Every structure is written in structure tokens, then in C-alpha cells.
């Protein structure tokens, strides 16, 4: 699967929420997430736990101007504790990120309003690129949402939350 991603700091997540709703986004959920990142050559591997569910996600990224083009694979995990321990022993844990995530959606675009422990508030846009489609299909949707949120491309962040935390230390 592929998607386009844009991540950015937020001064006011309430205003971002209001602006997204004004152009047709609807809130779907508010969840607490725990992401455990493992050492992985050629991409990132994380175990995401939320609301009693867990998913193992592998993804690779390549820059596409200020946006990130991602490819990813996901698998549901039935025993997250054992999976975390096994992958930690085999690969090594490099970081853990905890956040509260508010999800808003419109069509193939997700807006995450994140409150990340030790980092603050961020927004993240993910636009799924339908199979066989050109990424430009999703880029227009991302650009529209960035404009509505009044986010300039110069403020986009091209690293993960755990990498951002490491940079700030």
C-alpha cells in the first residue's frame, strides 16, 4: 500500500480541528497509542497498540518534495506483549512513543491531531493512494487540507516522532 504523508507542529489543535470540519472532515475517534520501534534495515518497523488492539507496521519512505511518499505493510497482532518482547530480543527496541490521537477523515484522507508525550502537539495528514493511481491524485487533497489548516510546506517535518525527540535531546 502507498500513501502521502505530511507532519507539522501545531500551535492550536482546536483551531485545526475546526478548520478541518469546516471543509468536510468528520471526527472518527480519539485513542491513546503506544508505538514501539524496532531496529530495522531499509525502513521502520513498529508495533502500534491502541484500544486493546495491536498492529505490526513496516514502512519505507522516500522524499516527494516536502511530502513523504510511503509504502507500508500491516498485520494484526494477537499477543502484543509477546510480540514486543520477541522483536525486542531479536532486533532491539530503539524507541517508544506515546500519544493521544484524534482522527478526522474525508474520503481517502486522514488527519491525525496528536498530543505526543515529551514533544507537544502535531498534525499528520495521510492520503491513501488507490492501487494503480498516480500520487498526484492524493497530493491535491493533501495540499487542500494544508491550505485550510494554514500550514506552509516550510514547517513540514520529515522525521518520525522518536527521531524528533532524539534531535531535541
N, C-alpha and C positions, 0 to 999 in steps of 0.2 A: 504494500500500500504506500501511497505517497501523499504528502501534504505540504503546504506552505505555512511557515510559522513566523510570527513577529512577536518579540518580547520587549517590554518597555517599563520603566519605572512609572508609578502613579503618584500624583500628589493628593488626589481625592477620588477614591474608588466609588463613592456615592454618585459623584457627578458623571463618572464614566458609565456607571450603571444606567443613570437617567438618559444619557445621550444614546446609548445602545438601544434602550427600549423605545426611544423616540423614532428610531429608524427601523423598527420591526423586530428587534431581538426579544426573546422571552426567556425568563429565568427558568432553569430546569432543576437545579439542585444547589445545595451548599453542603460540602463534605470536608472532613478532615482527612488529609492524605499523609502517608509516610512513604517516602521513596528511598530505597536503599540502593546505592550504586555500587557495582562490582567492577573490578579491573577487567578490561575487555579490549583486545586489539581490534582496530578498524571500526570503532563505533562506540556506542554506550549501551550498557546493559543495566536495567534497573528492575527492582521488584516494587510495585506500587500496591499499597494496602489502603483500602478505604471501605468504610461501612461493612466490615466483615467479609469483604471480597478481596482477592489479590490477583494481580496480573503481572506476568513477566514480559517486559518490553525490551526489544533490541531495536536500536535505530542508528542510522548513519546520516550525516548531514553534509551538504556541500553548499557553499555560499551562492546565493542568487540575488545579486545586488545587496540591498540592506535586509532582505528577507532570507530565511533559511529554507531551502528545499530539503525535505526529509523523506527517507524511506524507512519503513518500520514494520516489524512483525510483533504480534502479541499472542500470548497464550494464557488462558486462565489457570490459576494455581489453586489446588485444593488445600494444601498444607503450607501456608506461608512461613511459619516458624521453621519447619524442617528445611524448606527450600532456601530460606535466608541463611541458615546455618551451613547447609551443604555448599551453596555457592560461595559463601564467605570463606569456608575452609579450602575450597578448590581454587578460587580466583582471587580472593581478598576483597574486603569491603573498602571502598575509597571515600565514601561519604554517605550521610543520611540527611535528608531534607524533610522537614515537617511544615505543612502549610494548611491553611483553610482556603478552600477553593469554591468560589461561586461561579457556576456555569450558566452562561446565556447562549442561546442558539438562534440561528436563522438559516434555513436551507442547509448547505454543506459547510457552514462556518460556525465555529465555536469561539466564544470569548470567555476566557478564564480571568476572573478578578481574584488574585492571590494575595493572601497575607502570609508572608513567609517568615518563619521564626528566624530571628537574628538579622534579617535583611530588610523587612518592611513590605510595602505594597507594590504590586506589579500587575500588569496586564499581559495577557498572552493570547494571540489570535492564532487559531489553527483552521486552515481551509483545506478540506479534503479534496484531492484531485481525482475526479472519477476515472476509472480504468479507461485507458485509451484517449484521455483528454489531454489537451495542451495545458501546461501550468498557467498560461495567461488567463484561462477561464476562471481560475481561483484568485489570481493576482488582483483582478478588478474588484472582487469582493473584499479582499484584504485592504486594498487602497481606500475603498469607500468607508470601511469601518475606521481605519486610521484617521481619515479626514473628519469623520463625525466625532471621534474622540479628541480631536485636535492634537494628535500626536505626530510629530515630524519624524522623518526617517533618520535624522541625525541622532535621535535619542534611542534608537533601537539597540538592543543588547544581543550580541551574537554568541553568548555562552550560557551554560546551564546555571541554575541557582547554586549548585555546590561549587562550580568554578567561580562564580561571582563572589561567594562567601570567602573562598580561598584568596582571591585578589584583594579583598578588603582587610585581610589579616595582616 
